[in-house]
Amino acid sequence: MSETGIPGPGSGARAAAIETLFREGRTFPPPPEFAARANVNDPAIYEQAAADPEGYWAGEAARLDWYRPWDTVLDWQPPFATWFDGGQLNVSVNCLDRHLGAGGGEKIAYYWEGEPGDRKVITYRDLHDEVNRAANALKELGVRRGDRVAIYMPMIPELPVAMLA
């Protein structure tokens, strides 16, 4: 055993000690109305997806807001697959703007929980405002459409803001 009390490398006891750190018994059930919409109980949907995958995914993708529709649903050249080739959409528009446009600004976008007692509830309107502030800050720094930005961040409430900005 090491000075820390953790068994040394190569020991089965060390692996067992590490495995215990991965066990999590808590559950966080979604709101019932969300679960009702999320669970697919209709076998016809699975049958459709299996019989006509491109048609199925084209139908699902049509539920998103596209700036430019795709030319091809799937270009499958094993081992490579290109989905919705030629299409253009904005993730931020689909994650935020569409909820605001539908009157969902006060709906909860996400719950964030950090250290014990450190919690935040973020509405779509709050998230939209923060994303716009961050996007404008990036513009002021010279970031333009098509640029790639890497930001290393911990799992904090501002992480989705940075991703969507």
Chimera marker file (.cmm) of the C-alpha trace (Angstrom):
<marker_set name="trace">
<marker id="1" x="0.000" y="0.000" z="0.000" r="1" g="1" b="0" radius="0.5"/>
<marker id="2" x="1.182" y="3.543" z="-0.692" r="1" g="1" b="0" radius="0.5"/>
<marker id="3" x="1.406" y="6.339" z="1.852" r="1" g="1" b="0" radius="0.5"/>
<marker id="4" x="-2.029" y="7.544" z="0.725" r="1" g="1" b="0" radius="0.5"/>
<marker id="5" x="-3.652" y="4.286" z="1.737" r="1" g="1" b="0" radius="0.5"/>
<marker id="6" x="-4.499" y="3.449" z="-1.889" r="1" g="1" b="0" radius="0.5"/>
<marker id="7" x="-3.100" y="0.093" z="-3.036" r="1" g="1" b="0" radius="0.5"/>
<marker id="8" x="-0.123" y="0.329" z="-5.401" r="1" g="1" b="0" radius="0.5"/>
<marker id="9" x="-0.158" y="0.015" z="-9.208" r="1" g="1" b="0" radius="0.5"/>
<marker id="10" x="-0.911" y="-3.366" z="-10.643" r="1" g="1" b="0" radius="0.5"/>
<marker id="11" x="-2.891" y="-4.554" z="-7.659" r="1" g="1" b="0" radius="0.5"/>
<marker id="12" x="-6.447" y="-5.756" z="-8.008" r="1" g="1" b="0" radius="0.5"/>
<marker id="13" x="-7.217" y="-3.874" z="-4.824" r="1" g="1" b="0" radius="0.5"/>
<marker id="14" x="-6.258" y="-0.584" z="-6.516" r="1" g="1" b="0" radius="0.5"/>
<marker id="15" x="-8.654" y="-1.255" z="-9.382" r="1" g="1" b="0" radius="0.5"/>
<marker id="16" x="-11.398" y="-2.116" z="-6.907" r="1" g="1" b="0" radius="0.5"/>
<marker id="17" x="-10.728" y="1.098" z="-4.965" r="1" g="1" b="0" radius="0.5"/>
<marker id="18" x="-10.998" y="3.143" z="-8.154" r="1" g="1" b="0" radius="0.5"/>
<marker id="19" x="-14.150" y="1.298" z="-9.226" r="1" g="1" b="0" radius="0.5"/>
<marker id="20" x="-15.895" y="2.352" z="-6.023" r="1" g="1" b="0" radius="0.5"/>
<marker id="21" x="-15.418" y="5.983" z="-7.061" r="1" g="1" b="0" radius="0.5"/>
<marker id="22" x="-17.458" y="5.354" z="-10.213" r="1" g="1" b="0" radius="0.5"/>
<marker id="23" x="-20.542" y="4.111" z="-8.398" r="1" g="1" b="0" radius="0.5"/>
<marker id="24" x="-23.402" y="6.582" z="-8.295" r="1" g="1" b="0" radius="0.5"/>
<marker id="25" x="-26.772" y="5.546" z="-7.005" r="1" g="1" b="0" radius="0.5"/>
<marker id="26" x="-28.698" y="8.809" z="-7.224" r="1" g="1" b="0" radius="0.5"/>
<marker id="27" x="-31.256" y="9.299" z="-9.964" r="1" g="1" b="0" radius="0.5"/>
<marker id="28" x="-32.626" y="12.524" z="-11.387" r="1" g="1" b="0" radius="0.5"/>
<marker id="29" x="-35.977" y="11.837" z="-13.026" r="1" g="1" b="0" radius="0.5"/>
<marker id="30" x="-37.142" y="14.300" z="-15.691" r="1" g="1" b="0" radius="0.5"/>
<marker id="31" x="-40.413" y="16.193" z="-15.353" r="1" g="1" b="0" radius="0.5"/>
<marker id="32" x="-43.346" y="13.913" z="-16.343" r="1" g="1" b="0" radius="0.5"/>
<marker id="33" x="-44.362" y="16.071" z="-19.340" r="1" g="1" b="0" radius="0.5"/>
<marker id="34" x="-40.800" y="15.854" z="-20.720" r="1" g="1" b="0" radius="0.5"/>
<marker id="35" x="-40.649" y="12.092" z="-20.193" r="1" g="1" b="0" radius="0.5"/>
<marker id="36" x="-43.997" y="11.639" z="-21.944" r="1" g="1" b="0" radius="0.5"/>
<marker id="37" x="-42.662" y="13.402" z="-25.048" r="1" g="1" b="0" radius="0.5"/>
<marker id="38" x="-39.237" y="11.728" z="-24.922" r="1" g="1" b="0" radius="0.5"/>
<marker id="39" x="-40.224" y="8.078" z="-24.641" r="1" g="1" b="0" radius="0.5"/>
<marker id="40" x="-41.048" y="6.479" z="-27.941" r="1" g="1" b="0" radius="0.5"/>
<marker id="41" x="-43.611" y="3.738" z="-27.494" r="1" g="1" b="0" radius="0.5"/>
<marker id="42" x="-44.751" y="3.418" z="-31.092" r="1" g="1" b="0" radius="0.5"/>
<marker id="43" x="-43.035" y="0.454" z="-32.799" r="1" g="1" b="0" radius="0.5"/>
<marker id="44" x="-43.950" y="1.951" z="-36.194" r="1" g="1" b="0" radius="0.5"/>
<marker id="45" x="-41.329" y="4.649" z="-35.648" r="1" g="1" b="0" radius="0.5"/>
<marker id="46" x="-38.598" y="2.040" z="-35.243" r="1" g="1" b="0" radius="0.5"/>
<marker id="47" x="-39.894" y="0.147" z="-38.254" r="1" g="1" b="0" radius="0.5"/>
<marker id="48" x="-39.872" y="3.309" z="-40.369" r="1" g="1" b="0" radius="0.5"/>
<marker id="49" x="-36.325" y="4.174" z="-39.288" r="1" g="1" b="0" radius="0.5"/>
<marker id="50" x="-35.133" y="0.657" z="-40.120" r="1" g="1" b="0" radius="0.5"/>
<marker id="51" x="-36.965" y="0.457" z="-43.466" r="1" g="1" b="0" radius="0.5"/>
<marker id="52" x="-36.041" y="3.952" z="-44.707" r="1" g="1" b="0" radius="0.5"/>
<marker id="53" x="-33.292" y="5.523" z="-42.573" r="1" g="1" b="0" radius="0.5"/>
<marker id="54" x="-32.751" y="8.459" z="-44.925" r="1" g="1" b="0" radius="0.5"/>
<marker id="55" x="-36.457" y="9.255" z="-45.108" r="1" g="1" b="0" radius="0.5"/>
<marker id="56" x="-36.812" y="8.955" z="-41.367" r="1" g="1" b="0" radius="0.5"/>
<marker id="57" x="-33.868" y="11.269" z="-40.602" r="1" g="1" b="0" radius="0.5"/>
<marker id="58" x="-34.964" y="13.741" z="-43.295" r="1" g="1" b="0" radius="0.5"/>
<marker id="59" x="-38.305" y="13.986" z="-41.502" r="1" g="1" b="0" radius="0.5"/>
<marker id="60" x="-36.635" y="14.504" z="-38.139" r="1" g="1" b="0" radius="0.5"/>
<marker id="61" x="-34.219" y="17.093" z="-39.560" r="1" g="1" b="0" radius="0.5"/>
<marker id="62" x="-37.104" y="18.997" z="-41.146" r="1" g="1" b="0" radius="0.5"/>
<marker id="63" x="-38.247" y="19.829" z="-37.610" r="1" g="1" b="0" radius="0.5"/>
<marker id="64" x="-35.174" y="22.066" z="-37.257" r="1" g="1" b="0" radius="0.5"/>
<marker id="65" x="-34.800" y="25.564" z="-38.678" r="1" g="1" b="0" radius="0.5"/>
<marker id="66" x="-32.439" y="25.472" z="-41.674" r="1" g="1" b="0" radius="0.5"/>
<marker id="67" x="-30.926" y="28.489" z="-43.432" r="1" g="1" b="0" radius="0.5"/>
<marker id="68" x="-30.359" y="26.265" z="-46.436" r="1" g="1" b="0" radius="0.5"/>
<marker id="69" x="-31.883" y="22.793" z="-46.818" r="1" g="1" b="0" radius="0.5"/>
<marker id="70" x="-29.607" y="19.853" z="-47.497" r="1" g="1" b="0" radius="0.5"/>
<marker id="71" x="-28.950" y="18.445" z="-50.949" r="1" g="1" b="0" radius="0.5"/>
<marker id="72" x="-28.329" y="14.899" z="-49.765" r="1" g="1" b="0" radius="0.5"/>
<marker id="73" x="-29.518" y="13.305" z="-46.535" r="1" g="1" b="0" radius="0.5"/>
<marker id="74" x="-26.716" y="10.736" z="-46.372" r="1" g="1" b="0" radius="0.5"/>
<marker id="75" x="-23.610" y="10.168" z="-48.441" r="1" g="1" b="0" radius="0.5"/>
<marker id="76" x="-22.326" y="6.826" z="-47.195" r="1" g="1" b="0" radius="0.5"/>
<marker id="77" x="-18.850" y="5.904" z="-48.427" r="1" g="1" b="0" radius="0.5"/>
<marker id="78" x="-17.666" y="3.365" z="-45.829" r="1" g="1" b="0" radius="0.5"/>
<marker id="79" x="-16.129" y="4.051" z="-43.453" r="1" g="1" b="0" radius="0.5"/>
<marker id="80" x="-17.196" y="7.683" z="-43.906" r="1" g="1" b="0" radius="0.5"/>
<marker id="81" x="-20.683" y="9.140" z="-43.630" r="1" g="1" b="0" radius="0.5"/>
<marker id="82" x="-21.716" y="12.692" z="-44.476" r="1" g="1" b="0" radius="0.5"/>
<marker id="83" x="-25.135" y="13.704" z="-43.187" r="1" g="1" b="0" radius="0.5"/>
<marker id="84" x="-27.247" y="16.540" z="-44.617" r="1" g="1" b="0" radius="0.5"/>
<marker id="85" x="-24.603" y="17.585" z="-47.138" r="1" g="1" b="0" radius="0.5"/>
<marker id="86" x="-25.096" y="21.108" z="-48.439" r="1" g="1" b="0" radius="0.5"/>
<marker id="87" x="-27.412" y="22.049" z="-45.583" r="1" g="1" b="0" radius="0.5"/>
<marker id="88" x="-26.742" y="24.974" z="-43.314" r="1" g="1" b="0" radius="0.5"/>
<marker id="89" x="-28.214" y="25.663" z="-39.908" r="1" g="1" b="0" radius="0.5"/>
<marker id="90" x="-27.331" y="27.592" z="-36.787" r="1" g="1" b="0" radius="0.5"/>
<marker id="91" x="-27.222" y="25.588" z="-33.576" r="1" g="1" b="0" radius="0.5"/>
<marker id="92" x="-27.866" y="28.656" z="-31.455" r="1" g="1" b="0" radius="0.5"/>
<marker id="93" x="-31.016" y="29.489" z="-33.427" r="1" g="1" b="0" radius="0.5"/>
<marker id="94" x="-32.303" y="25.953" z="-32.933" r="1" g="1" b="0" radius="0.5"/>
<marker id="95" x="-31.348" y="25.776" z="-29.254" r="1" g="1" b="0" radius="0.5"/>
<marker id="96" x="-32.456" y="29.276" z="-28.221" r="1" g="1" b="0" radius="0.5"/>
<marker id="97" x="-34.210" y="31.541" z="-30.696" r="1" g="1" b="0" radius="0.5"/>
<marker id="98" x="-36.937" y="29.082" z="-31.610" r="1" g="1" b="0" radius="0.5"/>
<marker id="99" x="-37.936" y="28.772" z="-27.943" r="1" g="1" b="0" radius="0.5"/>
<marker id="100" x="-38.111" y="32.535" z="-27.533" r="1" g="1" b="0" radius="0.5"/>
<marker id="101" x="-40.151" y="32.873" z="-30.719" r="1" g="1" b="0" radius="0.5"/>
<marker id="102" x="-42.628" y="30.305" z="-29.407" r="1" g="1" b="0" radius="0.5"/>
<marker id="103" x="-43.116" y="32.246" z="-26.172" r="1" g="1" b="0" radius="0.5"/>
<marker id="104" x="-40.886" y="29.972" z="-24.107" r="1" g="1" b="0" radius="0.5"/>
<marker id="105" x="-38.494" y="32.607" z="-22.796" r="1" g="1" b="0" radius="0.5"/>
<marker id="106" x="-39.420" y="31.952" z="-19.179" r="1" g="1" b="0" radius="0.5"/>
<marker id="107" x="-39.198" y="28.171" z="-19.534" r="1" g="1" b="0" radius="0.5"/>
<marker id="108" x="-36.188" y="26.549" z="-17.921" r="1" g="1" b="0" radius="0.5"/>
<marker id="109" x="-33.388" y="25.868" z="-20.393" r="1" g="1" b="0" radius="0.5"/>
<marker id="110" x="-31.294" y="23.949" z="-17.863" r="1" g="1" b="0" radius="0.5"/>
<marker id="111" x="-30.528" y="23.408" z="-14.230" r="1" g="1" b="0" radius="0.5"/>
<marker id="112" x="-26.936" y="23.714" z="-13.107" r="1" g="1" b="0" radius="0.5"/>
<marker id="113" x="-25.602" y="22.231" z="-9.898" r="1" g="1" b="0" radius="0.5"/>
<marker id="114" x="-22.017" y="22.670" z="-8.746" r="1" g="1" b="0" radius="0.5"/>
<marker id="115" x="-20.641" y="22.259" z="-5.271" r="1" g="1" b="0" radius="0.5"/>
<marker id="116" x="-23.169" y="21.467" z="-2.528" r="1" g="1" b="0" radius="0.5"/>
<marker id="117" x="-25.577" y="24.375" z="-2.276" r="1" g="1" b="0" radius="0.5"/>
<marker id="118" x="-24.327" y="25.988" z="-5.496" r="1" g="1" b="0" radius="0.5"/>
<marker id="119" x="-27.266" y="25.869" z="-7.929" r="1" g="1" b="0" radius="0.5"/>
<marker id="120" x="-28.651" y="27.924" z="-10.782" r="1" g="1" b="0" radius="0.5"/>
<marker id="121" x="-31.819" y="27.764" z="-12.843" r="1" g="1" b="0" radius="0.5"/>
<marker id="122" x="-31.320" y="29.227" z="-16.323" r="1" g="1" b="0" radius="0.5"/>
<marker id="123" x="-34.286" y="30.251" z="-18.486" r="1" g="1" b="0" radius="0.5"/>
<marker id="124" x="-34.150" y="30.438" z="-22.267" r="1" g="1" b="0" radius="0.5"/>
<marker id="125" x="-34.314" y="34.240" z="-22.043" r="1" g="1" b="0" radius="0.5"/>
<marker id="126" x="-31.424" y="34.381" z="-19.551" r="1" g="1" b="0" radius="0.5"/>
<marker id="127" x="-29.378" y="32.022" z="-21.700" r="1" g="1" b="0" radius="0.5"/>
<marker id="128" x="-30.163" y="33.985" z="-24.861" r="1" g="1" b="0" radius="0.5"/>
<marker id="129" x="-29.076" y="37.258" z="-23.227" r="1" g="1" b="0" radius="0.5"/>
<marker id="130" x="-25.815" y="35.732" z="-21.977" r="1" g="1" b="0" radius="0.5"/>
<marker id="131" x="-25.074" y="34.109" z="-25.351" r="1" g="1" b="0" radius="0.5"/>
<marker id="132" x="-25.594" y="37.443" z="-27.130" r="1" g="1" b="0" radius="0.5"/>
<marker id="133" x="-23.252" y="39.202" z="-24.687" r="1" g="1" b="0" radius="0.5"/>
<marker id="134" x="-20.585" y="36.552" z="-25.207" r="1" g="1" b="0" radius="0.5"/>
<marker id="135" x="-21.037" y="36.586" z="-29.006" r="1" g="1" b="0" radius="0.5"/>
<marker id="136" x="-20.632" y="40.364" z="-29.060" r="1" g="1" b="0" radius="0.5"/>
<marker id="137" x="-17.487" y="40.085" z="-26.933" r="1" g="1" b="0" radius="0.5"/>
<marker id="138" x="-16.062" y="37.571" z="-29.420" r="1" g="1" b="0" radius="0.5"/>
<marker id="139" x="-16.910" y="39.922" z="-32.310" r="1" g="1" b="0" radius="0.5"/>
<marker id="140" x="-15.098" y="42.755" z="-30.547" r="1" g="1" b="0" radius="0.5"/>
<marker id="141" x="-12.053" y="40.479" z="-30.318" r="1" g="1" b="0" radius="0.5"/>
<marker id="142" x="-12.148" y="40.036" z="-34.103" r="1" g="1" b="0" radius="0.5"/>
<marker id="143" x="-13.808" y="36.616" z="-34.311" r="1" g="1" b="0" radius="0.5"/>
<marker id="144" x="-15.781" y="36.333" z="-37.549" r="1" g="1" b="0" radius="0.5"/>
<marker id="145" x="-18.166" y="33.857" z="-39.187" r="1" g="1" b="0" radius="0.5"/>
<marker id="146" x="-16.296" y="30.665" z="-40.061" r="1" g="1" b="0" radius="0.5"/>
<marker id="147" x="-13.559" y="31.171" z="-37.455" r="1" g="1" b="0" radius="0.5"/>
<marker id="148" x="-12.921" y="28.401" z="-34.991" r="1" g="1" b="0" radius="0.5"/>
<marker id="149" x="-12.525" y="29.212" z="-31.324" r="1" g="1" b="0" radius="0.5"/>
<marker id="150" x="-11.254" y="26.864" z="-28.632" r="1" g="1" b="0" radius="0.5"/>
<marker id="151" x="-12.145" y="27.671" z="-25.047" r="1" g="1" b="0" radius="0.5"/>
<marker id="152" x="-11.064" y="25.422" z="-22.196" r="1" g="1" b="0" radius="0.5"/>
<marker id="153" x="-13.624" y="25.679" z="-19.410" r="1" g="1" b="0" radius="0.5"/>
<marker id="154" x="-14.742" y="23.645" z="-16.421" r="1" g="1" b="0" radius="0.5"/>
<marker id="155" x="-18.343" y="22.478" z="-16.089" r="1" g="1" b="0" radius="0.5"/>
<marker id="156" x="-19.747" y="25.850" z="-15.030" r="1" g="1" b="0" radius="0.5"/>
<marker id="157" x="-23.025" y="27.569" z="-16.003" r="1" g="1" b="0" radius="0.5"/>
<marker id="158" x="-21.184" y="29.662" z="-18.598" r="1" g="1" b="0" radius="0.5"/>
<marker id="159" x="-20.076" y="26.600" z="-20.577" r="1" g="1" b="0" radius="0.5"/>
<marker id="160" x="-23.249" y="26.376" z="-22.735" r="1" g="1" b="0" radius="0.5"/>
<marker id="161" x="-23.059" y="30.162" z="-23.175" r="1" g="1" b="0" radius="0.5"/>
<marker id="162" x="-19.560" y="29.873" z="-24.659" r="1" g="1" b="0" radius="0.5"/>
<marker id="163" x="-20.583" y="26.954" z="-26.869" r="1" g="1" b="0" radius="0.5"/>
<marker id="164" x="-23.610" y="28.758" z="-28.298" r="1" g="1" b="0" radius="0.5"/>
<marker id="165" x="-21.910" y="32.150" z="-28.682" r="1" g="1" b="0" radius="0.5"/>
<link id1="1" id2="2" r="1" g="1" b="0" radius="0.2"/>
<link id1="2" id2="3" r="1" g="1" b="0" radius="0.2"/>
<link id1="3" id2="4" r="1" g="1" b="0" radius="0.2"/>
<link id1="4" id2="5" r="1" g="1" b="0" radius="0.2"/>
<link id1="5" id2="6" r="1" g="1" b="0" radius="0.2"/>
<link id1="6" id2="7" r="1" g="1" b="0" radius="0.2"/>
<link id1="7" id2="8" r="1" g="1" b="0" radius="0.2"/>
<link id1="8" id2="9" r="1" g="1" b="0" radius="0.2"/>
<link id1="9" id2="10" r="1" g="1" b="0" radius="0.2"/>
<link id1="10" id2="11" r="1" g="1" b="0" radius="0.2"/>
<link id1="11" id2="12" r="1" g="1" b="0" radius="0.2"/>
<link id1="12" id2="13" r="1" g="1" b="0" radius="0.2"/>
<link id1="13" id2="14" r="1" g="1" b="0" radius="0.2"/>
<link id1="14" id2="15" r="1" g="1" b="0" radius="0.2"/>
<link id1="15" id2="16" r="1" g="1" b="0" radius="0.2"/>
<link id1="16" id2="17" r="1" g="1" b="0" radius="0.2"/>
<link id1="17" id2="18" r="1" g="1" b="0" radius="0.2"/>
<link id1="18" id2="19" r="1" g="1" b="0" radius="0.2"/>
<link id1="19" id2="20" r="1" g="1" b="0" radius="0.2"/>
<link id1="20" id2="21" r="1" g="1" b="0" radius="0.2"/>
<link id1="21" id2="22" r="1" g="1" b="0" radius="0.2"/>
<link id1="22" id2="23" r="1" g="1" b="0" radius="0.2"/>
<link id1="23" id2="24" r="1" g="1" b="0" radius="0.2"/>
<link id1="24" id2="25" r="1" g="1" b="0" radius="0.2"/>
<link id1="25" id2="26" r="1" g="1" b="0" radius="0.2"/>
<link id1="26" id2="27" r="1" g="1" b="0" radius="0.2"/>
<link id1="27" id2="28" r="1" g="1" b="0" radius="0.2"/>
<link id1="28" id2="29" r="1" g="1" b="0" radius="0.2"/>
<link id1="29" id2="30" r="1" g="1" b="0" radius="0.2"/>
<link id1="30" id2="31" r="1" g="1" b="0" radius="0.2"/>
<link id1="31" id2="32" r="1" g="1" b="0" radius="0.2"/>
<link id1="32" id2="33" r="1" g="1" b="0" radius="0.2"/>
<link id1="33" id2="34" r="1" g="1" b="0" radius="0.2"/>
<link id1="34" id2="35" r="1" g="1" b="0" radius="0.2"/>
<link id1="35" id2="36" r="1" g="1" b="0" radius="0.2"/>
<link id1="36" id2="37" r="1" g="1" b="0" radius="0.2"/>
<link id1="37" id2="38" r="1" g="1" b="0" radius="0.2"/>
<link id1="38" id2="39" r="1" g="1" b="0" radius="0.2"/>
<link id1="39" id2="40" r="1" g="1" b="0" radius="0.2"/>
<link id1="40" id2="41" r="1" g="1" b="0" radius="0.2"/>
<link id1="41" id2="42" r="1" g="1" b="0" radius="0.2"/>
<link id1="42" id2="43" r="1" g="1" b="0" radius="0.2"/>
<link id1="43" id2="44" r="1" g="1" b="0" radius="0.2"/>
<link id1="44" id2="45" r="1" g="1" b="0" radius="0.2"/>
<link id1="45" id2="46" r="1" g="1" b="0" radius="0.2"/>
<link id1="46" id2="47" r="1" g="1" b="0" radius="0.2"/>
<link id1="47" id2="48" r="1" g="1" b="0" radius="0.2"/>
<link id1="48" id2="49" r="1" g="1" b="0" radius="0.2"/>
<link id1="49" id2="50" r="1" g="1" b="0" radius="0.2"/>
<link id1="50" id2="51" r="1" g="1" b="0" radius="0.2"/>
<link id1="51" id2="52" r="1" g="1" b="0" radius="0.2"/>
<link id1="52" id2="53" r="1" g="1" b="0" radius="0.2"/>
<link id1="53" id2="54" r="1" g="1" b="0" radius="0.2"/>
<link id1="54" id2="55" r="1" g="1" b="0" radius="0.2"/>
<link id1="55" id2="56" r="1" g="1" b="0" radius="0.2"/>
<link id1="56" id2="57" r="1" g="1" b="0" radius="0.2"/>
<link id1="57" id2="58" r="1" g="1" b="0" radius="0.2"/>
<link id1="58" id2="59" r="1" g="1" b="0" radius="0.2"/>
<link id1="59" id2="60" r="1" g="1" b="0" radius="0.2"/>
<link id1="60" id2="61" r="1" g="1" b="0" radius="0.2"/>
<link id1="61" id2="62" r="1" g="1" b="0" radius="0.2"/>
<link id1="62" id2="63" r="1" g="1" b="0" radius="0.2"/>
<link id1="63" id2="64" r="1" g="1" b="0" radius="0.2"/>
<link id1="64" id2="65" r="1" g="1" b="0" radius="0.2"/>
<link id1="65" id2="66" r="1" g="1" b="0" radius="0.2"/>
<link id1="66" id2="67" r="1" g="1" b="0" radius="0.2"/>
<link id1="67" id2="68" r="1" g="1" b="0" radius="0.2"/>
<link id1="68" id2="69" r="1" g="1" b="0" radius="0.2"/>
<link id1="69" id2="70" r="1" g="1" b="0" radius="0.2"/>
<link id1="70" id2="71" r="1" g="1" b="0" radius="0.2"/>
<link id1="71" id2="72" r="1" g="1" b="0" radius="0.2"/>
<link id1="72" id2="73" r="1" g="1" b="0" radius="0.2"/>
<link id1="73" id2="74" r="1" g="1" b="0" radius="0.2"/>
<link id1="74" id2="75" r="1" g="1" b="0" radius="0.2"/>
<link id1="75" id2="76" r="1" g="1" b="0" radius="0.2"/>
<link id1="76" id2="77" r="1" g="1" b="0" radius="0.2"/>
<link id1="77" id2="78" r="1" g="1" b="0" radius="0.2"/>
<link id1="78" id2="79" r="1" g="1" b="0" radius="0.2"/>
<link id1="79" id2="80" r="1" g="1" b="0" radius="0.2"/>
<link id1="80" id2="81" r="1" g="1" b="0" radius="0.2"/>
<link id1="81" id2="82" r="1" g="1" b="0" radius="0.2"/>
<link id1="82" id2="83" r="1" g="1" b="0" radius="0.2"/>
<link id1="83" id2="84" r="1" g="1" b="0" radius="0.2"/>
<link id1="84" id2="85" r="1" g="1" b="0" radius="0.2"/>
<link id1="85" id2="86" r="1" g="1" b="0" radius="0.2"/>
<link id1="86" id2="87" r="1" g="1" b="0" radius="0.2"/>
<link id1="87" id2="88" r="1" g="1" b="0" radius="0.2"/>
<link id1="88" id2="89" r="1" g="1" b="0" radius="0.2"/>
<link id1="89" id2="90" r="1" g="1" b="0" radius="0.2"/>
<link id1="90" id2="91" r="1" g="1" b="0" radius="0.2"/>
<link id1="91" id2="92" r="1" g="1" b="0" radius="0.2"/>
<link id1="92" id2="93" r="1" g="1" b="0" radius="0.2"/>
<link id1="93" id2="94" r="1" g="1" b="0" radius="0.2"/>
<link id1="94" id2="95" r="1" g="1" b="0" radius="0.2"/>
<link id1="95" id2="96" r="1" g="1" b="0" radius="0.2"/>
<link id1="96" id2="97" r="1" g="1" b="0" radius="0.2"/>
<link id1="97" id2="98" r="1" g="1" b="0" radius="0.2"/>
<link id1="98" id2="99" r="1" g="1" b="0" radius="0.2"/>
<link id1="99" id2="100" r="1" g="1" b="0" radius="0.2"/>
<link id1="100" id2="101" r="1" g="1" b="0" radius="0.2"/>
<link id1="101" id2="102" r="1" g="1" b="0" radius="0.2"/>
<link id1="102" id2="103" r="1" g="1" b="0" radius="0.2"/>
<link id1="103" id2="104" r="1" g="1" b="0" radius="0.2"/>
<link id1="104" id2="105" r="1" g="1" b="0" radius="0.2"/>
<link id1="105" id2="106" r="1" g="1" b="0" radius="0.2"/>
<link id1="106" id2="107" r="1" g="1" b="0" radius="0.2"/>
<link id1="107" id2="108" r="1" g="1" b="0" radius="0.2"/>
<link id1="108" id2="109" r="1" g="1" b="0" radius="0.2"/>
<link id1="109" id2="110" r="1" g="1" b="0" radius="0.2"/>
<link id1="110" id2="111" r="1" g="1" b="0" radius="0.2"/>
<link id1="111" id2="112" r="1" g="1" b="0" radius="0.2"/>
<link id1="112" id2="113" r="1" g="1" b="0" radius="0.2"/>
<link id1="113" id2="114" r="1" g="1" b="0" radius="0.2"/>
<link id1="114" id2="115" r="1" g="1" b="0" radius="0.2"/>
<link id1="115" id2="116" r="1" g="1" b="0" radius="0.2"/>
<link id1="116" id2="117" r="1" g="1" b="0" radius="0.2"/>
<link id1="117" id2="118" r="1" g="1" b="0" radius="0.2"/>
<link id1="118" id2="119" r="1" g="1" b="0" radius="0.2"/>
<link id1="119" id2="120" r="1" g="1" b="0" radius="0.2"/>
<link id1="120" id2="121" r="1" g="1" b="0" radius="0.2"/>
<link id1="121" id2="122" r="1" g="1" b="0" radius="0.2"/>
<link id1="122" id2="123" r="1" g="1" b="0" radius="0.2"/>
<link id1="123" id2="124" r="1" g="1" b="0" radius="0.2"/>
<link id1="124" id2="125" r="1" g="1" b="0" radius="0.2"/>
<link id1="125" id2="126" r="1" g="1" b="0" radius="0.2"/>
<link id1="126" id2="127" r="1" g="1" b="0" radius="0.2"/>
<link id1="127" id2="128" r="1" g="1" b="0" radius="0.2"/>
<link id1="128" id2="129" r="1" g="1" b="0" radius="0.2"/>
<link id1="129" id2="130" r="1" g="1" b="0" radius="0.2"/>
<link id1="130" id2="131" r="1" g="1" b="0" radius="0.2"/>
<link id1="131" id2="132" r="1" g="1" b="0" radius="0.2"/>
<link id1="132" id2="133" r="1" g="1" b="0" radius="0.2"/>
<link id1="133" id2="134" r="1" g="1" b="0" radius="0.2"/>
<link id1="134" id2="135" r="1" g="1" b="0" radius="0.2"/>
<link id1="135" id2="136" r="1" g="1" b="0" radius="0.2"/>
<link id1="136" id2="137" r="1" g="1" b="0" radius="0.2"/>
<link id1="137" id2="138" r="1" g="1" b="0" radius="0.2"/>
<link id1="138" id2="139" r="1" g="1" b="0" radius="0.2"/>
<link id1="139" id2="140" r="1" g="1" b="0" radius="0.2"/>
<link id1="140" id2="141" r="1" g="1" b="0" radius="0.2"/>
<link id1="141" id2="142" r="1" g="1" b="0" radius="0.2"/>
<link id1="142" id2="143" r="1" g="1" b="0" radius="0.2"/>
<link id1="143" id2="144" r="1" g="1" b="0" radius="0.2"/>
<link id1="144" id2="145" r="1" g="1" b="0" radius="0.2"/>
<link id1="145" id2="146" r="1" g="1" b="0" radius="0.2"/>
<link id1="146" id2="147" r="1" g="1" b="0" radius="0.2"/>
<link id1="147" id2="148" r="1" g="1" b="0" radius="0.2"/>
<link id1="148" id2="149" r="1" g="1" b="0" radius="0.2"/>
<link id1="149" id2="150" r="1" g="1" b="0" radius="0.2"/>
<link id1="150" id2="151" r="1" g="1" b="0" radius="0.2"/>
<link id1="151" id2="152" r="1" g="1" b="0" radius="0.2"/>
<link id1="152" id2="153" r="1" g="1" b="0" radius="0.2"/>
<link id1="153" id2="154" r="1" g="1" b="0" radius="0.2"/>
<link id1="154" id2="155" r="1" g="1" b="0" radius="0.2"/>
<link id1="155" id2="156" r="1" g="1" b="0" radius="0.2"/>
<link id1="156" id2="157" r="1" g="1" b="0" radius="0.2"/>
<link id1="157" id2="158" r="1" g="1" b="0" radius="0.2"/>
<link id1="158" id2="159" r="1" g="1" b="0" radius="0.2"/>
<link id1="159" id2="160" r="1" g="1" b="0" radius="0.2"/>
<link id1="160" id2="161" r="1" g="1" b="0" radius="0.2"/>
<link id1="161" id2="162" r="1" g="1" b="0" radius="0.2"/>
<link id1="162" id2="163" r="1" g="1" b="0" radius="0.2"/>
<link id1="163" id2="164" r="1" g="1" b="0" radius="0.2"/>
<link id1="164" id2="165" r="1" g="1" b="0" radius="0.2"/>
</marker_set>
